[in-house]
């Protein structure tokens, strides 16, 4: 049978390898705790299994709690090309008629929020071939209105 030193060492290496595959930084702390326990059982071979499990739990959860306290993931709010307010006022061509009772389709020369064709909703009837302007983005649909001549 393997000595506790080897069991904790192998467990620690396996957990760290799993961390490298998942890259969540949660499993890492359990792997480090297992490696610390491997060192501890090497230095104190008479340490009982109950104490080993208790120390492993304390090291794992304690290091995870400390890490969560100090780690702040940087939030990047750079939604390049995804600003909905920038799309208000863009003009497209209705390719399927739209009315208050039925959704239609609108197409743009250049993509709007990543797509050239969108489902369109309107408060008025707009026939196919007419120009329409985006007045709002509602989920995965564009609210449009008939383009008025200036």
N, C-alpha and C positions, 0 to 999 in steps of 0.2 A: 504494500500500500504506500502511496505517496505521502511524504511528510507535509504538514500544513504549509510550510514555506513554499513548496512547489505548487501546491493547489492554489494558494492566493496569488502567487506570481503568474501562473498560467491564466487564472481568471482575470487578473489585471491586464495582461497583454491582450487577451481576447476582447475585453471590454473596450480597450483603447483602439483595437482594430475595428470594432463595430462603430466606434465614434468616427473613425476616418471615413467609413462608408456612409454614415448618416449626416455627418457635419452639423449636428444640432447643439453641440457643446453640453449636453446633459449627461450622456453616458461617460464622458471624459472623467468627471468627478468620481464616479463609482470605480472606474479603472484605476485612477490614482489612489483612491482609498484602499483598493485591493493590493496594489503594489506597496503601499505603506504598511499594510498588515503583513505582507510577505516579509518585509524587513523586520517588523516587530516580532514575528514568530521565529525568525532566524536568530534574533538576539535573545528572545525569551521562549525557548522551545517547550517549556512546561505550561504555557498559557492555555487554559481550557477552551473548548469550542464555544461555550456560552459567552465567555469574555471576548473571544475573537469576533463572534457575530455582533455583539453589542458595540464593540469598538468600530467594526466595519460600518454598521448603521450610523453611528455617531459621526464618523469621519465623512461618510458619503453625504448624508443630509446636511451636516454642518458646512462642508465646503460648497455644496450646491446653494445653500441659503446665502452664504457670504458672497458667492459669485453673483447670484441674482440681485443682491443688494447693490453691488457696485457696478454691475454691467448695465450699460444703457445702449441699446441698439440705436444707431443713428437713423433717424427717419429722413428719407429723401422724398420730398414731395415734388420731384421733377417728373411730372407726367407730360413729357415732351410730346406734342401733337395730340394731346388728350384734353385740352382746355375747352370745355363745352361753351363757355361764354364767347370764345373767339369765333365759334361757328355761327352764332346768331347773325342773321343778315345775309348769309351766303345764299346764292341763287342757284336753283336747279330746274330740271325739266320733269314734269309729271309724266310718268310712262304708263301708269295705271290710274284711272280716275279715282279721286278721293272725295268723300263727302262726310258729313257728320254721322251717317249711318254705316259707312264702309271705309275701311282703311285702303289706301292705295300705295303706290310706289313712286319714289322720286329718284332721279339719277343726276349726278354731278359730273362736270368735266374733270375735276380733280377730287380725290378722295376726301371725305369728311369723316373725321374720327376713325380713319382706317378703312373705310369702305366707300365705293362709288355709288352703290344702290342702297336705299333705305326704305323701310316701311314708313309711310307718311300718314298722319292723322290731321284733320282740319275741321274747322267749325263752319266751313262753307263748301259748296261743291266746286271742284276744280277738275276740268276735263283733261284728258291725255294730250300732251303736246304744249300745255300752258306752262309759263314760267311761274315758279313759286319760291317763296323766301322762307328760310328757317326762322321761326319765332321762339322755339323752345326745344330742348332735348328732354324727352320724357322716357326714361329707361332705355329701351332699345328701339325707340321710335322717334321720329322727328315731327314736331308740330309745325305745320307750314300754313302760309296764307298766300293768296294770289298776289303776284307782284304787280304793283301799281306803277303806271308810267309817271315819271317826274317831268 
